[in-house]
Amino acid sequence: MKISREFLLNELRKSGYNFKRETKKVEIWKQKGQTKRVTISKGNSYEPEFVKMVLRQVGRSDEDINKILSEK
């Protein structure tokens, strides 16, 4: 089961991240006032393991991630 790009972007926004800039293949999202950044590829959908990795990087707990993905 792949997870849509829009779903991942919405979760990034909920975690306080905003779009910063893009290159040909990736987008960089940054949390306001912080130096932490997250880089995601410009695909239309993502494997669940990639989504878990990104959500961990933005500080979501494993319990929260599993709950989010089980609702999907």
C-alpha contacts under 8 A as a table, 3 or more apart, distances in Angstrom:
res1	aa1	res2	aa2	distance
1	M	47	E	7.14
1	M	48	P	7.35
2	K	45	S	5.86
2	K	46	Y	5.33
2	K	47	E	4.99
2	K	48	P	6.36
3	I	7	F	6.95
3	I	8	L	7.50
3	I	45	S	5.29
3	I	46	Y	5.11
3	I	47	E	6.25
3	I	48	P	6.39
3	I	51	V	7.67
3	I	72	K	7.94
4	S	7	F	5.32
4	S	8	L	6.66
4	S	44	N	6.29
4	S	45	S	4.35
4	S	46	Y	6.39
5	R	8	L	5.23
5	R	9	L	6.21
5	R	43	G	6.98
5	R	44	N	5.32
5	R	45	S	5.03
5	R	46	Y	6.86
6	E	9	L	5.08
6	E	10	N	6.09
7	F	10	N	5.21
7	F	11	E	6.37
8	L	11	E	5.13
8	L	12	L	6.29
8	L	51	V	6.89
9	L	12	L	5.02
9	L	13	R	6.28
10	N	13	R	5.09
10	N	14	K	6.22
11	E	14	K	5.00
11	E	15	S	6.30
11	E	55	L	7.83
12	L	15	S	5.10
12	L	16	G	6.60
12	L	17	Y	5.36
12	L	18	N	7.51
12	L	55	L	7.57
12	L	58	V	7.54
13	R	16	G	5.15
13	R	17	Y	4.97
13	R	18	N	6.18
14	K	17	Y	7.33
15	S	58	V	6.79
15	S	59	G	7.94
15	S	60	R	7.92
16	G	31	Q	5.76
16	G	32	K	7.33
17	Y	29	W	5.97
17	Y	30	K	5.19
17	Y	31	Q	4.32
17	Y	32	K	6.88
18	N	29	W	5.39
18	N	30	K	5.50
18	N	31	Q	6.17
18	N	32	K	7.27
19	F	27	E	7.47
19	F	28	I	6.37
19	F	29	W	4.50
19	F	30	K	6.47
20	K	27	E	7.65
20	K	28	I	5.55
20	K	29	W	5.11
20	K	30	K	5.98
21	R	27	E	6.00
21	R	28	I	5.41
21	R	29	W	7.21
22	E	25	K	7.70
22	E	26	V	5.82
22	E	27	E	4.25
22	E	28	I	5.91
23	T	26	V	5.41
23	T	27	E	6.35
25	K	41	S	5.87
25	K	42	K	5.78
26	V	39	T	6.46
26	V	40	I	5.48
26	V	41	S	4.23
26	V	42	K	5.36
27	E	39	T	5.69
27	E	40	I	5.45
27	E	41	S	6.29
27	E	42	K	6.74
28	I	37	R	6.62
28	I	38	V	5.74
28	I	39	T	4.61
28	I	40	I	6.63
29	W	37	R	5.66
29	W	38	V	5.19
29	W	39	T	6.35
30	K	34	Q	7.36
30	K	35	T	7.29
30	K	36	K	6.19
30	K	37	R	4.57
30	K	38	V	6.43
31	Q	34	Q	5.47
31	Q	35	T	7.27
31	Q	36	K	6.45
31	Q	37	R	6.86
38	V	54	V	7.17
38	V	57	Q	7.23
38	V	58	V	7.50
40	I	54	V	7.98
43	G	46	Y	6.97
46	Y	50	F	6.45
46	Y	51	V	6.70
47	E	50	F	5.44
47	E	51	V	6.60
48	P	51	V	5.08
48	P	52	K	6.16
48	P	69	L	7.84
49	E	52	K	5.07
49	E	53	M	6.23
50	F	53	M	5.07
50	F	54	V	6.31
51	V	54	V	5.18
51	V	55	L	6.12
52	K	55	L	5.17
52	K	56	R	6.10
52	K	65	I	6.59
53	M	56	R	5.20
53	M	57	Q	6.31
54	V	57	Q	5.05
54	V	58	V	6.51
55	L	58	V	5.20
55	L	59	G	6.53
55	L	60	R	5.54
55	L	65	I	6.98
56	R	59	G	5.15
56	R	60	R	5.18
56	R	61	S	6.63
56	R	62	D	7.34
56	R	65	I	7.95
57	Q	60	R	7.47
60	R	64	D	6.32
60	R	65	I	6.52
61	S	64	D	5.13
61	S	65	I	6.16
62	D	65	I	5.00
62	D	66	N	6.08
63	E	66	N	5.26
63	E	67	K	6.23
64	D	67	K	5.13
64	D	68	I	6.17
65	I	68	I	5.08
65	I	69	L	6.15
66	N	69	L	5.18
66	N	70	S	5.96
67	K	70	S	5.19
67	K	71	E	6.39
68	I	71	E	5.43
68	I	72	K	6.58
69	L	72	K	5.05
